């Protein structure tokens, strides 16, 4: 299945797209979120259908969009607060104002053996969303972090890598429960 993440410039544009998606029997609406003066829609379906749906939308209404084929169901389950991994050796926290960037990062990090601890979208204007992942292969993840930090992009990711986690940190954030 393919995941489509669309950020709209207005709530009304988001609701219009939500209505359009609801008319399409091949699309599954996963989430709709008003975000201050914008809105986000998550849809799922086969690649051709999701891609053509995004193309059919008025481009002037879209702030950003991404289409992710063969998306990992476990990352999506974490985003929807249905499943989270237990803390391992380190935690990587990635922040962005567009959750599509974090879905891409989660896919790349999952391929490196990372597991999703938490993935949240704050439903207010201008608030970032964040992804926290955990793993055991620090060297591979450090290479990913270095590559991200060296990219020149209009929408850079905020990245923090937490190593040597203290017992107090583990207890306070309650990852192990």
Number of C-alpha atoms within 10 A of each C-alpha: 14 20 27 27 25 24 26 26 18 18 19 15 20 23 18 13 23 18 11 14 19 13 10 12 8 13 20 16 16 14 13 16 18 19 20 13 13 22 24 30 21 21 20 22 18 16 17 10 15 25 18 10 17 19 10 10 14 11 11 9 18 19 15 16 18 20 21 19 17 12 18 17 11 16 23 18 14 19 21 16 13 10 14 19 17 14 20 16 13 17 23 22 18 22 22 19 20 24 26 23 21 21 24 15 17 24 16 14 21 18 11 16 14 25 24 26 24 20 25 17 20 13 16 14 13 13 15 17 19 23 24 21 25 26 23 16 13 18 9 14 20 13 11 15 18 11 10 16 14 9 11 8 9 6 11 15 21 14 18 13 16 13 11 8 13 10 8 9 10 13 11 9 9 11 15 10 8
